[in-house]
């Protein structure tokens, strides 16, 4: 059984297998791609001496080990989600939208607090009158802020990375979904892309084709496509926020972006209403 197979593994084998999972997920995350449970199993199988995949229970424990190590060493969390069917109502985050019998998928999301509005990397020189204790505390805070800002650049939330056209488009579309109360029809989404120059099969010089853009943003976890049946029995396709949008970009950052684009502050009641599904986001 799984317990026996786990006990039969040496500490070195467990460590090596855990590192295989971590390295695989890091490489996938370079392109912001998700991974299926079967992908992780195949990685372990390909490196096994007997060429056999470990039992599911062993894979689960190795993923748990990888999750702990990834969080401690890299500041990333391995998030698991069920793919497949989704709830018709967008009442919560994507974590609640998995089907009971869906395929398990995994992605890395930033676990370190990233400034909603990154600050400039500068710090005034410490006054000679300040005590050593104050100077030490200030230096510690500076180091923490620089680490957070570096992470912001790595995960696409920093000042320079937000100027990139690809993330700018992703953030704009996520923000529109947010303002549409977390669900927008495929027709509306294609109209928005059309207004940005992505029309049908025409190839945009920067972003490519509209369908490819939506497919890529869904694969990266920024958007999530859901299929339902309308009252007339016809299939209906809509887009809502993806797991990466909810956990890493955050709704607060999207609303801040909306205010920046429109050059006007949102009414407090409206902002609170849009964040009410996840009030903790206010502190993001």
QUIPECOR-V423990 format. One record per residue. D_CENTER is the distance of its C-alpha to the mean C-alpha in Angstrom with 2 decimals. Layout:
# QUIPECOR-V423990
[[D_CENTER] [D_CENTER]]
This chain:
# QUIPECOR-V423990
[[34.60] [31.15] [32.51] [35.30] [33.11] [30.93] [34.14] [35.48] [32.68] [33.64] [31.51] [31.20] [30.04] [27.35] [26.23] [26.33] [24.42] [21.69] [21.44] [21.36] [18.20] [16.56] [17.84] [16.77] [13.08] [13.26] [15.01] [12.62] [9.70] [12.20] [11.71] [7.96] [9.58] [9.46] [12.74] [15.32] [17.46] [20.33] [18.79] [18.78] [22.25] [23.50] [22.54] [24.54] [27.29] [27.78] [28.52] [30.67] [34.36] [35.45] [32.78] [31.78] [28.40] [28.28] [28.50] [25.43] [26.11] [26.11] [22.82] [21.32] [22.89] [21.80] [18.11] [18.82] [20.50] [17.73] [15.28] [17.92] [18.66] [15.18] [14.69] [18.20] [18.46] [15.22] [13.42] [10.34] [9.88] [10.14] [8.87] [11.31] [11.61] [14.75] [14.93] [18.16] [19.68] [17.98] [19.78] [21.74] [21.01] [17.69] [18.70] [15.58] [11.85] [10.59] [11.44] [15.00] [15.15] [15.80] [19.32] [21.60] [22.47] [19.28] [17.98] [15.68] [12.52] [10.33] [7.19] [6.77] [4.84] [7.40] [10.16] [12.59] [13.55] [13.04] [15.82] [15.17] [17.96] [18.30] [21.95] [24.28] [24.92] [28.45] [30.47] [34.11] [36.57] [37.51] [40.84] [43.59] [44.52] [41.25] [41.63] [40.05] [37.92] [36.44] [35.85] [34.12] [31.81] [31.05] [30.33] [27.94] [26.04] [26.02] [24.65] [21.81] [21.01] [21.22] [18.86] [16.27] [16.99] [16.83] [13.35] [12.53] [14.01] [12.30] [8.67] [10.20] [11.09] [14.66] [17.81] [18.58] [15.21] [15.10] [18.49] [17.40] [18.12] [15.14] [12.51] [15.28] [15.52] [11.86] [12.08] [15.50] [14.71] [11.95] [14.63] [17.30] [15.66] [15.37] [19.03] [20.04] [19.14] [15.96] [17.79] [19.42] [21.79] [21.57] [24.81] [23.54] [20.43] [22.81] [25.17] [22.61] [21.81] [25.60] [26.16] [23.94] [26.13] [24.25] [27.07] [27.45] [27.87] [28.69] [26.78] [25.28] [26.14] [22.66] [20.15] [22.28] [22.84] [21.24] [20.61] [18.99] [16.64] [15.52] [15.35] [13.20] [10.65] [10.66] [10.54] [7.43] [5.68] [6.47] [9.65] [11.41] [15.11] [17.59] [21.25] [24.00] [27.75] [29.41] [32.69] [34.55] [33.02] [31.27] [27.66] [25.21] [21.81] [19.32] [15.77] [13.56] [10.08] [7.42] [5.50] [2.01] [5.27] [6.95] [5.74] [4.80] [6.83] [9.06] [12.09] [14.42] [13.18] [13.49] [16.95] [17.91] [17.22] [19.39] [22.07] [22.02] [22.49] [25.23] [26.75] [27.38] [26.22] [25.13] [27.55] [26.62] [27.26] [25.02] [22.11] [22.69] [22.96] [19.61] [17.95] [20.26] [17.96] [16.09] [18.60] [16.95] [14.61] [17.80] [17.60] [14.12]]
